[in-house]
Amino acid sequence: MEQREELSDHKDLMKDCIITGLKEMYFSEILCDVTIQTSDKCFRCHRVVLASVSPYFSALFTCPMKEAELGEVCLSDVPSSVLQTVLHYIYTGEVHLTLDNMEDLFILSSRLQITAMQDLCSRYLAKRIDNGNCLWIYRLAHSHNHGILLEETLSHIGQNMSSLSAKEDFFHLEMEELVNILSSDDLTVSSELAVYDLARSWWEFRTRKDNPLPPELLKVLRLPLLTPDELGKVSENIPSDDSPLQSPTGIRLRQGMFEERILCIDPMALEETDPSEEDYYLNAYDPRTCSWEKLPFCGYIEQSGIVSVGCKVYVSGGFKKEYRASNALHMYDSVLNEWKELPSMTHPRACHGFLAYRNTLYAFGGHNDLEPTDSVECFNVLDNSWRNLSSMPAALHSFASAVLKGRLFAIGGMTETFLDHLHHQGFHIYDVPTDTWSQFSLPVTFSAARAVTMDDKICIVASYKIRLADCDSDAYTPYGTSPPYTEFDSDLRHDEQTKTICKSFIMDHLGRICHGTIPPALESSSGSAVVRWKHRIYIVGGAGYHGRSRNKMFYWSPGEPGWTLCKENLPFLLDDFGSINLLVPLKHLSPLIPGRRSNYNFISDGELRMGWGRIIRGRDLIRDACSQGLC
């Protein structure tokens, strides 16, 4: 081990020596074997250095061309100050970037195929995108086909298109550049007619007012998403012999055509559902209107994993028939209003972590029937396949989980059998790129808490947990007893009146406890759903004294002194089920979506449609276990 460290240090020393030596030879013009000429200056360089960082120079010097024979490269159209900056970066790795020199450096590094410098420039520009420069940065990225910078600028343009369309730069876009923008899913427009109006205003600036739109602009319109009235307005400006109306280019909804909902499930309603007559359903809450609506659900389930990716909901595992853990995976598409059964997990699990990162779903830990598991697997949503990953350092269930900056967090939880149980006083971090787990300690213990990400931080919300004892007795035992660590004094709040304890706190992506506190909840509860909506955190439902479910909801925003009670009570009782956000189509667009179901009856197998008695027995078993601190 010591020898390896010495070798690593030696390699770093050699790298420094090589870089320092090349820099000195460049500035002293020692052993230079090629000259780069601009219109007013010559630069003496080394072929091997230029070829090592630039495929452009590598091709010049390795092919039978005059530049290789004469040792001269002419770049007369390049300003000498720009070339000098690029060469200085090649030899030293140092460059001073400004908005004034950025465009020239980006163009030259693209031309010379110096990927490192082009990426450096693109990152610099991406951090400084605003309404004043986004269009010219977009044109720069588009002309050089730089994918990352294109994605960043299109996202900003899409969110601010209404204000940008009045700027002069908008009307100076080329046809291909405009078509690329108007074809984007990122446009925050609530109607396809707004896209038509953007195309029409640009076209009228370029030509006569009454001229019909050219085919290039007609093709970007998603005509099936126009209402009959909107379609009439568009048809008046489209030649009758054109066919785009009959040949739509796609039915994807744009970003502004969705609205966000908070999803919850009513387990009690599932118990009362007659499988032969009614659907199972989700409850969808709109925080802007404080209203509820129902969405179809895939069947009775307890303590499953649930996560959303845009307009899709994924539900994994959970307890089903006879309190047995399932390995099923189902997906709900809010655009088509339908459920699909996807390939099953390798391992049955419930009370587990289930998170989404980029195009991958991660299922880890939880119960495998009556035993905790440390297994981890991931599902690729692009090819619908599962694969196993590195196991967790400990078998855990009922932990808080969140994803932040390529890391999956499993915080707190329990490791137990039904004969004895133990709260885990710590947390685990999984690093996605390296497929490795790390474990750390915490000065507090808890389980059945929830975690949400906000402002590049993780908020662990334990709300209030009722103490495990006879509520009519004077002898109380704290839930998850732990020493009174001073650094948590602001977070550990013991309410003698309600016999509860609060342990909410904030953590960064490295697992460090952050300054700032989460105020205690207004009422004692356990098993609440916790979800972030925009810049708010909601606590939904939960169980109060004697396990009675509560029908209240609270929200809090960072900086506010406490939680706010929502005026409307929940139209259902929620206990021990996750809550997520989901994008759903705007109501006026739903009837226009080709292939969308107006209603949906999920036909499941016999295991999903359990009898009424089995459901109640399974739920009673879960509640009995929880009352003993076993889950």
SVG drawing of the C-alpha trace seen along z (x, -y; Angstrom):
<svg xmlns="http://www.w3.org/2000/svg" viewBox="-69 -44 85 59">
<polyline fill="none" stroke="black" stroke-width="0.4" points="0.0,0.0 2.8,-2.4 4.6,-1.6 1.5,-2.4 1.2,-5.8 4.8,-6.6 4.4,-5.6 1.3,-7.8 3.2,-10.8 6.0,-10.1 3.6,-10.2 2.2,-13.5 5.7,-14.9 6.6,-13.7 3.5,-15.4 4.4,-18.7 8.0,-18.4 6.7,-17.8 4.3,-20.7 6.8,-23.0 9.5,-22.0 7.1,-22.4 6.1,-25.8 9.7,-27.0 10.6,-25.7 7.6,-27.4 8.3,-30.8 12.1,-30.4 11.3,-29.0 13.7,-26.0 13.4,-22.9 10.4,-24.4 9.8,-22.7 6.7,-24.4 5.5,-28.0 1.9,-29.2 1.4,-32.4 -1.4,-34.9 -1.8,-38.1 0.6,-40.0 2.5,-37.6 4.3,-34.2 4.2,-31.7 7.0,-29.1 5.6,-25.8 6.2,-22.0 4.4,-19.6 4.1,-16.9 2.4,-19.2 -0.1,-20.6 -0.9,-17.2 -1.4,-15.7 -4.3,-18.0 -5.7,-18.8 -6.9,-16.2 -6.7,-19.1 -3.0,-19.6 -2.4,-15.9 -3.9,-15.4 -1.8,-18.3 1.5,-16.9 0.9,-13.2 -0.4,-13.5 1.7,-14.3 0.8,-18.0 2.9,-21.1 2.4,-22.1 4.1,-18.9 7.0,-19.4 7.6,-23.1 6.8,-23.2 4.5,-26.2 0.7,-26.5 -1.1,-29.6 -4.1,-30.9 -4.2,-34.4 -7.9,-34.8 -7.4,-34.3 -6.7,-37.3 -3.2,-36.9 -4.5,-37.7 -7.0,-34.9 -4.4,-32.4 -2.0,-33.5 -4.6,-32.8 -5.3,-29.3 -1.6,-28.4 -1.0,-29.7 -3.8,-27.4 -2.3,-24.4 1.1,-24.8 0.0,-26.0 -3.6,-24.9 -4.4,-28.5 -6.8,-30.9 -8.6,-34.1 -12.2,-33.9 -14.5,-36.8 -17.7,-37.4 -15.7,-39.6 -13.2,-36.9 -15.5,-33.9 -17.0,-33.8 -13.6,-34.0 -12.1,-31.3 -15.1,-29.0 -15.0,-29.3 -11.2,-28.7 -11.2,-25.8 -14.0,-24.2 -12.1,-24.7 -8.9,-23.3 -10.8,-20.5 -9.4,-21.3 -12.2,-19.6 -10.9,-20.6 -11.0,-24.3 -14.3,-24.2 -15.9,-22.4 -14.4,-25.0 -15.9,-27.8 -19.3,-26.1 -19.4,-25.7 -18.5,-29.3 -21.3,-30.4 -23.8,-28.0 -23.4,-29.5 -24.0,-33.0 -27.1,-32.5 -29.7,-35.2 -32.4,-36.8 -29.9,-39.3 -27.4,-36.8 -29.3,-33.5 -30.1,-33.9 -26.6,-34.6 -25.2,-31.9 -27.8,-29.5 -26.8,-30.6 -23.1,-30.0 -23.9,-26.5 -26.1,-25.7 -23.6,-26.7 -21.0,-24.4 -23.4,-21.6 -22.4,-21.7 -24.9,-19.4 -24.5,-20.4 -24.6,-24.2 -27.5,-23.7 -29.5,-21.9 -28.8,-24.6 -29.8,-27.5 -32.9,-25.7 -34.1,-25.1 -33.7,-28.8 -35.2,-30.0 -38.1,-27.6 -38.9,-29.0 -38.7,-32.6 -40.0,-32.5 -42.8,-35.0 -40.4,-37.8 -37.6,-36.8 -40.0,-36.8 -40.3,-40.6 -36.5,-41.1 -34.8,-42.0 -32.5,-39.1 -35.4,-36.7 -36.3,-38.1 -32.7,-37.7 -32.7,-34.0 -32.1,-31.9 -34.9,-29.5 -33.0,-26.4 -32.3,-28.0 -36.0,-28.9 -37.2,-25.5 -35.0,-23.9 -36.4,-26.2 -40.1,-25.7 -39.5,-21.9 -38.4,-21.8 -40.4,-20.1 -39.0,-22.7 -41.3,-25.5 -43.5,-26.7 -46.6,-27.3 -50.0,-26.2 -51.4,-25.9 -50.0,-24.9 -51.6,-28.1 -48.8,-30.0 -46.2,-28.2 -48.1,-29.1 -48.2,-32.7 -44.4,-32.7 -43.8,-31.2 -46.3,-33.7 -44.7,-36.8 -41.2,-35.7 -42.4,-35.0 -44.2,-38.3 -41.1,-40.2 -39.3,-38.4 -41.9,-38.7 -45.4,-40.1 -48.1,-39.8 -50.4,-37.6 -47.8,-35.1 -48.6,-31.5 -46.1,-29.8 -43.4,-27.8 -43.4,-24.0 -40.4,-24.2 -42.4,-26.1 -45.6,-24.1 -43.8,-20.9 -43.0,-22.1 -46.7,-22.5 -48.3,-19.7 -51.6,-20.1 -53.5,-17.3 -53.0,-19.5 -55.0,-22.4 -58.7,-22.7 -61.3,-23.0 -61.4,-26.8 -57.6,-27.1 -57.4,-24.7 -59.8,-27.0 -57.5,-30.0 -54.5,-28.1 -56.3,-26.6 -57.0,-30.1 -53.3,-30.7 -52.4,-27.3 -52.8,-26.6 -55.5,-24.1 -53.2,-21.9 -50.8,-21.3 -51.0,-18.1 -49.5,-18.8 -53.0,-18.8 -53.4,-15.2 -49.8,-14.2 -48.9,-15.4 -45.3,-15.3 -45.8,-14.1 -48.1,-14.2 -45.6,-15.0 -46.8,-17.7 -44.6,-20.7 -43.3,-21.7 -46.0,-24.4 -48.8,-21.9 -48.4,-20.1 -49.4,-21.1 -47.9,-19.5 -49.9,-17.5 -49.1,-15.9 -50.0,-12.2 -51.2,-10.3 -53.0,-7.0 -55.9,-6.2 -55.2,-2.7 -58.5,-2.6 -60.3,-3.2 -58.5,-0.2 -59.7,2.0 -63.3,1.0 -63.0,1.4 -64.9,4.2 -62.5,5.4 -65.4,6.5 -67.0,3.1 -64.6,0.3 -61.1,-0.8 -58.3,-1.5 -57.2,-5.1 -54.7,-7.7 -55.5,-11.1 -54.0,-14.1 -53.8,-17.5 -53.3,-20.8 -51.7,-23.2 -52.7,-26.3 -56.4,-25.6 -56.4,-23.5 -58.5,-20.9 -58.4,-17.1 -59.0,-14.7 -58.7,-11.0 -56.3,-9.1 -56.3,-5.3 -54.1,-3.0 -52.6,0.4 -54.2,2.3 -54.0,2.8 -50.5,2.4 -48.8,1.5 -45.5,-0.2 -44.3,0.0 -41.7,-2.2 -43.1,-5.0 -41.3,-7.6 -42.1,-9.9 -40.1,-10.9 -41.9,-13.7 -45.3,-12.5 -44.7,-8.9 -45.2,-7.1 -43.3,-4.0 -44.5,-1.7 -42.2,1.1 -42.6,3.9 -44.7,3.5 -46.7,5.9 -49.6,7.7 -51.3,11.0 -50.9,12.5 -48.4,9.8 -45.9,11.1 -43.4,8.8 -43.7,8.3 -41.1,7.8 -43.6,6.2 -42.9,3.0 -45.8,0.9 -45.7,-2.4 -48.5,-4.9 -48.4,-7.4 -50.4,-10.5 -50.5,-11.5 -52.1,-8.3 -53.8,-7.7 -52.8,-4.1 -50.9,-1.6 -48.4,0.9 -46.7,3.9 -42.9,3.7 -40.2,6.4 -40.1,7.4 -37.3,6.8 -34.9,9.5 -35.7,9.4 -39.1,8.9 -39.0,5.9 -41.2,3.5 -40.4,0.6 -37.4,0.0 -35.7,-2.9 -36.8,-3.7 -35.3,-6.7 -34.9,-8.0 -31.7,-9.5 -31.5,-10.5 -32.9,-7.6 -32.4,-5.0 -34.6,-3.8 -32.8,-2.5 -34.4,0.0 -32.4,0.8 -32.9,2.3 -36.3,3.0 -38.1,6.1 -37.8,9.4 -40.9,10.9 -40.1,10.9 -36.4,10.3 -34.5,7.1 -32.3,7.1 -29.2,5.3 -29.7,6.0 -29.6,3.2 -30.7,3.2 -31.4,0.6 -33.9,0.3 -33.0,-1.4 -36.2,-3.1 -34.8,-3.3 -34.4,0.4 -36.7,1.8 -34.0,3.9 -32.9,4.6 -29.3,5.2 -27.8,5.8 -25.5,3.3 -23.2,3.4 -25.0,4.3 -25.7,1.9 -23.2,2.2 -26.2,3.2 -29.6,4.7 -32.1,1.9 -35.7,1.0 -38.0,-2.0 -35.2,-4.6 -35.6,-8.0 -34.2,-8.2 -33.3,-11.0 -31.0,-11.6 -28.7,-14.6 -25.8,-15.3 -25.4,-11.7 -25.6,-10.2 -28.4,-8.1 -29.0,-8.5 -30.5,-6.0 -30.9,-7.8 -31.8,-6.2 -34.1,-3.2 -34.1,0.1 -32.4,3.5 -34.4,6.2 -36.4,9.4 -39.8,9.7 -38.0,11.1 -35.9,8.1 -35.4,4.7 -32.7,2.1 -32.7,-1.5 -29.8,-2.3 -28.0,-5.3 -26.4,-6.5 -26.9,-6.8 -25.5,-5.4 -24.5,-7.1 -24.3,-5.4 -22.2,-7.0 -23.8,-6.3 -20.7,-6.7 -18.5,-4.4 -21.1,-1.9 -19.8,-2.2 -21.5,-2.6 -20.2,-4.6 -21.6,-4.6 -21.6,-7.3 -22.9,-7.8 -25.5,-10.2 -26.1,-11.6 -29.8,-10.7 -31.9,-7.7 -35.2,-7.5 -37.2,-5.5 -40.2,-6.0 -39.0,-9.6 -39.1,-11.2 -36.5,-13.1 -36.8,-15.6 -34.3,-17.7 -34.5,-21.5 -31.9,-24.1 -29.1,-21.5 -29.8,-20.2 -31.7,-17.2 -34.4,-18.0 -35.0,-15.0 -38.5,-15.5 -39.3,-13.3 -42.3,-15.5 -43.5,-14.1 -43.3,-10.5 -45.6,-9.3 -43.7,-7.7 -44.1,-3.9 -46.1,-3.2 -49.7,-3.1 -50.9,-6.6 -53.0,-6.6 -49.9,-5.7 -47.6,-8.2 -44.6,-6.1 -43.3,-7.0 -40.3,-5.6 -38.9,-7.9 -39.1,-6.6 -35.5,-6.0 -33.9,-7.2 -30.5,-8.8 -28.2,-11.0 -28.8,-14.8 -26.0,-15.9 -25.5,-19.6 -25.1,-20.2 -28.7,-18.9 -30.2,-20.9 -32.0,-23.1 -33.5,-20.1 -34.3,-17.7 -37.5,-19.1 -39.4,-17.2 -43.0,-18.2 -44.0,-17.0 -47.7,-17.8 -48.0,-15.5 -45.3,-13.0 -43.5,-13.3 -40.1,-14.0 -39.0,-15.9 -35.8,-15.1 -35.9,-17.0 -32.6,-18.3 -30.8,-19.4 -27.9,-17.7 -25.7,-18.5 -24.6,-16.2 -21.6,-15.1 -23.7,-14.0 -22.7,-17.0 -25.3,-18.5 -26.1,-22.0 -27.0,-25.1 -30.6,-26.0 -33.5,-24.2 -36.8,-22.7 -39.5,-23.8 -41.5,-21.2 -44.8,-20.1 -48.0,-21.6 -49.5,-18.3 -48.0,-15.0 -48.1,-12.3 -46.2,-9.4 -46.2,-7.7 -46.9,-11.0 -46.2,-11.5 -43.7,-14.3 -43.2,-15.9 -41.7,-19.0 -43.8,-21.1 -41.9,-24.1 -40.4,-25.9 -42.7,-24.3 -42.5,-21.1 -45.8,-19.4 -46.6,-17.0 -49.7,-15.0 -51.8,-12.8 -50.2,-10.4 -51.3,-8.7 -52.0,-10.3 -52.8,-8.9 -53.8,-5.2 -52.9,-4.9 -55.8,-7.0 -55.2,-8.4 -55.3,-12.2 -56.8,-14.1 -54.8,-17.3 -52.0,-18.7 -49.3,-21.3 -46.7,-23.2 -43.5,-25.0 -41.0,-27.0 -37.4,-27.7 -37.1,-31.0 -40.7,-30.8 -41.0,-30.5 -43.3,-27.5 -45.7,-25.2 -49.0,-26.4 -52.2,-24.4 -54.0,-24.0 -57.6,-25.1 -59.1,-22.0 -58.9,-18.7 -57.8,-15.6 -60.8,-13.9 -59.2,-10.6 -57.1,-9.1 -53.4,-8.6 -51.0,-6.5 -47.6,-5.0 -47.5,-5.6 -45.1,-7.8 -46.1,-10.9 -44.7,-12.2 -45.1,-15.0 -46.5,-14.2 -46.9,-16.2 -50.4,-15.8 -51.7,-17.3 -53.7,-20.5 -57.4,-19.6 -58.3,-21.3 -55.6,-19.2 -56.6,-15.8 -59.4,-15.1 -57.0,-16.1 -54.3,-13.5 -54.4,-10.7 -54.7,-7.3 -55.5,-8.7 -57.9,-6.7 -60.9,-8.6 -61.2,-6.1 -59.1,-3.2 -59.9,0.1 -56.7,1.8 -57.1,5.6 -54.6,7.2 -53.8,10.8 -55.4,12.6 -52.6,11.6 -53.3,7.9 -57.1,8.3 -57.2,9.6 -60.4,10.4 -61.7,7.9 -60.9,10.2 -57.3,10.8 -56.7,7.0 -57.9,6.2 -56.0,9.1 -52.8,8.0 -53.3,4.4 -53.9,5.4 -50.7,7.5 -48.7,4.4 -50.3,2.1 -49.6,4.6 -46.0,4.9 -45.6,1.1 -47.2,0.6 -44.5,2.8 -41.8,0.9 -41.1,3.7 -41.6,1.8"/>
</svg>
